[in-house]
Amino acid sequence: MAEIRYVRGDATSPQAKGVKIIAHVCNDLGGWGKGFVLAVSRRWPEPEADYRAWHRARARNDFGLGAARFVQVEPYVWVANMIGQHGMKAGSKGPPIRYEALDRCLEVLGRKAAELEATVHMPRIGCGLAGGRWARVEPLIERRLVEPGIAVTVYTVD
């Protein structure tokens, strides 16, 4: 069975041949400006623009926890904006990460990766500003991506 590959490096510069999807977690408030999204925006303006437009039109679309959108930024590179975080601060219900929503996002990501025959690249999603624990996120990635045969690389910045 495949495993998650862990490497040091920048997830916005995926180290693989073929089609690649860079996955990250977004909040459900329309906020973009801290954490990994800054690295995404430094490379490509399209994911932020798409996320903001998606949020603005949320009354007429599927924007919300568990939804994901895919933005092609280069001929062989896509960015997955996945809504897996409720708000931006910890509250009475704990940190902003919503594991159930992240699981739904990863299921959608798995289907898209299979359709594109893509590999998936990410930081430790949901474990930065969203406040999640990798011990809970990693099994979701294994179930939704690795078990169906999608190659996953997780990047850690030095």
Residue pairs with C-beta under 8 A, 6 or more apart in sequence:
1 146
1 147
2 146
2 149
2 150
2 151
2 152
3 146
4 138
4 141
4 142
4 146
4 152
4 153
4 154
5 151
5 152
5 153
5 154
6 153
6 154
6 156
7 15
7 153
7 154
7 155
7 156
8 155
8 156
8 157
8 158
9 15
9 155
9 156
9 157
10 39
10 155
10 157
11 22
11 24
11 36
11 39
11 121
11 122
11 123
11 154
11 155
12 22
12 39
12 40
12 42
12 43
14 20
14 22
14 77
14 119
14 121
14 153
15 121
15 153
16 119
16 121
16 151
16 153
18 76
18 117
18 118
18 119
19 76
19 77
19 78
19 116
19 117
19 118
19 119
20 76
20 77
20 78
20 118
20 119
20 120
20 121
21 70
21 77
21 78
21 79
21 80
21 109
21 112
21 113
21 116
21 118
21 119
21 120
21 121
22 40
22 77
22 78
22 79
22 80
22 121
22 122
23 79
23 80
23 82
23 109
23 120
23 121
23 122
23 125
24 36
24 37
24 40
24 79
24 80
24 81
24 82
24 122
24 123
24 125
25 82
25 83
25 84
25 85
25 97
25 102
25 105
25 125
25 126
25 130
26 32
26 37
26 51
26 81
26 82
26 83
26 84
26 85
27 83
27 85
27 86
27 87
27 88
27 96
27 130
28 63
28 64
28 65
28 83
28 85
28 86
28 87
29 55
29 87
29 88
30 51
30 52
30 55
30 56
30 58
31 88
32 41
32 48
32 51
32 52
34 129
35 128
35 129
36 123
36 128
37 47
37 48
40 47
40 48
40 79
41 47
41 48
43 73
44 71
44 73
44 74
44 79
46 71
46 72
46 73
46 79
47 71
47 73
47 79
47 81
50 69
50 71
50 81
51 69
51 81
54 61
54 63
54 69
54 81
55 63
57 63
58 64
63 83
64 83
65 83
65 84
65 86
65 98
65 100
65 101
65 104
66 83
66 84
66 100
66 101
66 104
66 105
67 82
67 83
67 104
67 105
67 108
68 80
68 81
68 82
68 83
68 105
68 108
68 109
68 112
69 80
69 81
70 78
70 79
70 80
70 81
70 112
71 78
71 79
71 81
72 78
73 79
78 112
78 116
78 118
80 105
80 109
80 112
82 102
82 105
82 106
82 108
82 109
82 125
83 101
83 105
84 97
84 98
84 99
84 101
84 102
84 105
84 125
84 126
84 130
85 96
85 97
85 98
85 101
85 126
85 129
85 130
86 93
86 96
86 98
86 101
87 96
88 96
88 129
89 96
90 96
90 131
94 131
95 130
95 131
95 132
96 129
96 130
96 131
97 126
97 127
97 130
97 131
97 132
97 137
99 126
99 132
99 136
99 137
99 140
102 125
102 126
102 132
102 137
102 140
103 140
103 143
103 144
106 140
106 141
106 143
106 144
106 145
107 144
109 120
109 144
109 145
110 144
110 145
110 148
110 150
112 118
113 119
113 120
113 145
113 150
114 148
114 150
118 150
119 150
119 151
119 152
119 153
120 145
120 150
120 151
120 152
120 153
121 152
121 153
121 155
122 152
122 153
122 154
122 155
123 154
123 155
123 156
123 157
124 134
124 137
124 154
124 156
125 132
125 137
125 141
126 132
126 137
127 133
127 134
127 137
141 152
145 152
146 152
